[in-house]
Amino acid sequence: MKSAGLDIKYVAHLARIELTPEEESLLGLQLADILAYVEKLKEAEIRGVEPTAHPFPMVNVTRPDEVARSLTSEEALANAPAQANGLFRVPKIVE
């Protein structure tokens, strides 16, 4: 098993963030606290408890689809900072 320091550096690398040694130390302590709490949760009596994704029943609240008037091309492009041939013009982004 990797040490918490290596895990923190690995996750920071994946997240593309730089951490100072002090931040790494603080996050290591916080991670240790979180893991200790997870171990404590393992002690909870859960026999007979049904697994759920949400503590309360979820109901999908949606409205029915209705045909409605939509914007014309001219209306959609009215506030566009740049347009050409009836389309939005945006800056080219190349990495």
C-alpha positions, 0 to 999 in steps of 0.5 A: 500500500502506498503512503499517504504522501505518495497518494496526495502527490499522485492526486495533486498531479492528476488534479493539475495542482501544485502543493507546498510541503505544508499543504501536503502535510495538512492534507495528509492529516486530513486524509488520515482523519477521513480514513479513520472516520470511514473505519468507524463507519464500518462499525455501524450495525446495518443488518436489515437495512436496505441499500439505497441511493437516496435517503428519501424516495426520488421522483423525477419532476419534469414537464411534458414536452410541448411544441413552442415557437423558437427563435429565428436565426436572426433573433438568435444572432442579434446579440452575437459579437461575431457572425458569418453566413448565419452562424456564430463566429468564435475564436479558434482554440488550438492547444 
